[in-house]
Amino acid sequence: MKCTQELEGALKTHFGHVGFREGQQRVIEILLEGRHALAIFPTGAGKSLCYQLPAVLLDGLTIVVSPLIALMKDQVDALQKRGIAAARLDSTLTADGTAEVLDSIVSGSLKLLYVAPERFGSEAFLARLRKNPPALLAIDEAHCISEWGHNFRPDYLRLAALAKKLRIPRVLALTATATPAVAEEIRKGFGILKKDCTITSFHRRNLSIHVTPVSSIKRLDLLVELLADTTRHPSIVYVTLQHTAEQVAARLKSSGLSARAYHAGMADEVRASAQDDFMHGRCDTIVATIAFGMGIDKADIRSVIHYNLPKTLENYQQEIGRAGRDGKPSRCEMLACADDLTVLRNFILGDTPDEPSLRRLIDHLLRQGEEFDISRYDLSRTTDIRQLVLETVIAHLEKERLLEPAGMFHSRFQIAFRHPEERVIAGHTPARQRLLKSLFDSAKRGTRLLTLDVDQSATTLGESRDRIVKALRYLEESGDIELKPAGLRHRFRLLPAAKDRTPHQVATWLFGIFTNREARDLGRLDGIVSFATGSGCLTTRLLAYFGESMDAPCAHCGGCDGASADSLPASPVTEITTEHIAAIHSLREEGHAALRSKRALARFLCGITSPATTRDRLTRHDAFGMLESVPFAKVLDHLEASL
């Protein structure tokens, strides 16, 4: 192991820093000694250096798993400017770019490679890792592995098993939002010793936390009043819904304030423009859903305001952590209104798939034979189960050893000719010319592109799928054509244990998992209410949630100033009126297949999209979201009793 002086020298040489932040050196030393490590550092505490410096010092490749393309790009650009061989594999790369990065894994020319967790489903990627196993696997946002966490992602569930299968000698799990229970699950998943878990304090002394109970009627006026104080700029205002972001930003602008909306429903270029304006000081306030902020490195944010209640204390801790990274005083304000709870609870309840839909899905997956392939996108639409939920189901089937992934492939290609088609064909032997002409003729011709269904063409021509794909890849590598893959499909193998349980038993077991998760998520929402209405030091109570204690109150939060509330302001409960009932009956008479089940109809009325309603463009219907302010359970109970 390198001594402190050597590590500090390497830190200065490669990254220009003169010293380590709290916890960084210990994590780096654990990795250099050849052990797995867990780093739980608050947002902005320098987690990335914990894998970047070891990556430079270790022989071999470091794989960094991150769910954020923007973060990958920023870090790769910064590393390359420092002369460090880094690259990323993501969906924005061309086929040539992807091939170049895959080749560099085998050649050993890379030090760091950033990938999304989904990349490990690619057999081509795994084959190259087997040829050149990584020296280090760093997993950012590692709390996503935990089913007890606030942001479970099914692809993370596979990473622990893959790390063992590939015999990666060092794994570094990093997160900013792990409770003690989540940290324990991460440690067990990756085999990290308790002594190799490094947790730094979540306490940010320059942040003052405040909760202001306010009614929905007065909330927007209060926000305008708060942001009229220029010492609060730059600021982030977090909201729950996309249309709220638009409405709030419009009101701020009409009041003479500099503000822009930001949410996932915007066009990419509009969203990028809003972020760029905020980052470069051309806009004082960004009004955003939680789509904004991950990987944002702006040090001078003076205030983070939660216009709507956050979903969990984990989300809240991460979002307020974007304030005051320059160490200067910053204010974190929650404008707390009980009206928000209806929408948040509706999303939780509406996300739980109904048992009949789960049975159809499991029946489809377990009755296909020993080997099969699926389109997650198509299956999501036909079962009306959101794709993330569907992927969670599959991840649980893999974890239970009922299914085993066997790679993925694209069923279609769009072909653009770089040279005239006749010239591309002419440059080959007569036998290959006949194959290529038949292949192109079997495709669907557009004005500029050919669309080729690989399996359909293979059947028509009597050729193997592999031969057709190899022929297309050869032409692409020769510079004759450009290929755009489409129709992603995943292969699976049915394992022996699947024969011991009926699809009905498996669906019932999975429904129990989802209902338990629903109860946990509702409990987290109750935790937000308890935090907002409790008395005493807010900082102390927030840190206690993450297992950290304070010797004394912070002395500068709202609780320490004496502010407290027994309950949150709430508007009168919205009732289901005779007009609503008439509209529901009219909707039912329209006979939409996507709204056949009562749970699907309840989701629709509460403004919760589903694959089937999106497919049928029903979100444009006047009745969509008609009962958005009514609790989902109440809507479902009404439908059960009346239909």
BELJO-V435097 format. One record per run of one state. SS is the DSSP state (H for helix, E for strand, C for the rest). FROM is the first residue (numbers start at 1). LEN is the number of residues. If there is no record, write none. Layout:
ss=SS from=FROM len=LEN
ss=SS from=FROM len=LEN
This chain:
ss=C from=1 len=3
ss=H from=4 len=12
ss=C from=16 len=8
ss=H from=24 len=9
ss=C from=33 len=4
ss=E from=37 len=4
ss=C from=41 len=8
ss=H from=49 len=9
ss=C from=58 len=4
ss=E from=62 len=4
ss=C from=66 len=3
ss=H from=69 len=13
ss=C from=82 len=4
ss=E from=86 len=4
ss=C from=90 len=5
ss=H from=95 len=13
ss=C from=108 len=4
ss=E from=112 len=4
ss=C from=116 len=1
ss=H from=117 len=5
ss=C from=122 len=1
ss=H from=123 len=9
ss=C from=132 len=4
ss=E from=136 len=4
ss=C from=140 len=2
ss=H from=142 len=4
ss=C from=146 len=8
ss=H from=154 len=4
ss=C from=158 len=1
ss=H from=159 len=7
ss=C from=166 len=5
ss=E from=171 len=5
ss=C from=176 len=4
ss=H from=180 len=11
ss=C from=191 len=3
ss=H from=194 len=3
ss=E from=197 len=3
ss=C from=200 len=7
ss=E from=207 len=7
ss=C from=214 len=2
ss=H from=216 len=12
ss=C from=228 len=2
ss=H from=230 len=3
ss=C from=233 len=2
ss=E from=235 len=4
ss=C from=239 len=3
ss=H from=242 len=13
ss=C from=255 len=4
ss=E from=259 len=4
ss=C from=263 len=5
ss=H from=268 len=12
ss=C from=280 len=5
ss=E from=285 len=4
ss=C from=289 len=14
ss=E from=303 len=4
ss=C from=307 len=6
ss=H from=313 len=8
ss=C from=321 len=9
ss=E from=330 len=7
ss=C from=337 len=3
ss=H from=340 len=12
ss=C from=352 len=3
ss=H from=355 len=12
ss=C from=367 len=4
ss=E from=371 len=4
ss=C from=375 len=1
ss=H from=376 len=8
ss=C from=384 len=3
ss=H from=387 len=13
ss=C from=400 len=3
ss=E from=403 len=15
ss=C from=418 len=3
ss=H from=421 len=6
ss=C from=427 len=3
ss=H from=430 len=12
ss=C from=442 len=2
ss=E from=444 len=2
ss=C from=446 len=4
ss=E from=450 len=4
ss=H from=454 len=8
ss=C from=462 len=3
ss=H from=465 len=13
ss=C from=478 len=3
ss=E from=481 len=14
ss=C from=495 len=1
ss=H from=496 len=5
ss=C from=501 len=2
ss=H from=503 len=31
ss=C from=534 len=4
ss=H from=538 len=8
ss=C from=546 len=32
ss=H from=578 len=12
ss=C from=590 len=3
ss=H from=593 len=3
ss=C from=596 len=2
ss=H from=598 len=8
ss=C from=606 len=5
ss=H from=611 len=5
ss=C from=616 len=2
ss=H from=618 len=3
ss=C from=621 len=11
ss=H from=632 len=11
ss=C from=643 len=1
